[in-house]
């Protein structure tokens, strides 16, 4: 099957609420380039353990014309390839001689959680803007994903959800005890641990007080027995639905190990169900123009993986045509944003599904309107999109965001009101269902609201 055919198959499954997302380390780089991949994370540890050899190889690559950073990454990858990433981490823990705390502290020195310092959200020394988390936001706005599973330690998904006030994926699962009341709730599931955001966070992962992060070979080998709640959750999800993998490279150890486990589960299931060869259970989304060599193509086929390459010209052209857009994506972020817009699009759905999605998108637009008003941005374009979205609804039900928008505008002085803000206020108040008499004291009422025809209808 072509990349385009597999993309269409994923969309069909997504529209049936039949897909979960599994998020890898590469996805965090959409927010900050400094978030490390495996070789970047382990670079200092490799030099610590293999000092003389590391320096010799590093100098060799520099002599061949590589920059210092490129030479260091090449050296790290060569040494890790000889040992294996997970086996290296196990050796590093033994090398340091103080237990799993050695690698856990090492990770926390190099990956920082997003926290609020004063009026700014920061990750280490870097300020995290709303634009930085745009791709994470678009993922979270794909409300038909069953759950968002992640092997990442960072808190970017949770931070984006809470900062943007997204009302889906409200639960965060970090241990088996969180699973008891989450069966019918969309959740962010942290499969391998989560960075502590406070100094008093306990040292543990899923009740195991000997580690905070799953990263060494023995952590993976014992995962299915030590963390049976997570294992059972993933097994059921694989048997009942599909997975969309985002942010994984072909050599990512997390990706390779989870894929092998998925294969073991799915092989048994397919023997019983006689599933068709092209009926993929795992969709790997890449933004990579490299040609997939025959050996890897066979690997994907044998592991029930359908590959969707967002650089494929037919995929790009098809998504743009469905969305009635013309601007081609200019990079990885743009390609992912286009992909998420396509997934959320309502074309060719049953009427009841399309109406639910239209309502979800309508609520999302009100969330963006709230951000625009609080950030004192122009609201004209968003107001037009809200009006257009409203016409697609068979009925309008209020969401909390309309109330927030109305209240935010209600508190603003008259000199900050204009015609667009009046119209926004009126639509928000109408959706909210508040009586006009309740709002008559607003400073804009006497001079601006009476001129609005919708407001007059409400009166």
Secondary structure, 3 states (H helix, E strand, C coil): CCHHHHHHHHHHHHHCCCEEEEECHHHHCCCCCCCCCHHHHHHHHHHHHCHHHHHHHHHHHHHCCCCHHHHHHHHHHHHHHHHCHHHHHHHHHHHHCCCCHHHHHHHHHHCCCEEEECCEEEECCEECCCCCCHHHHHHHCCCCEEEEEECCCCCHHHHHHHHHCCCCCCEEECCHHHHCCCCCCCEEEECCCCCCCCCCCCCCECCECCCCCCCCHHHHHCHHHHCHHHHHHHHHHHHHCEEEEECCCCCCHHHHHHHHHHHHHHHHHHHHHCCCCCCCCEEEEECCCCCCCHHHHHHHHHCCEEEEECCCHHHHHHHHHHHCCCCCCCCHHHHHHHHHHHHHCCCCCCHHHHHHHHHHHHHHHHHHHHHHHHCCCCCHHHHHHHHHHHCCCCCCCCCHHHHHHHHHHHCCCHHHCCHHHHHHHHHHHHHHCCCHHHHCCCCCCCCCHHHCHHHHHHC
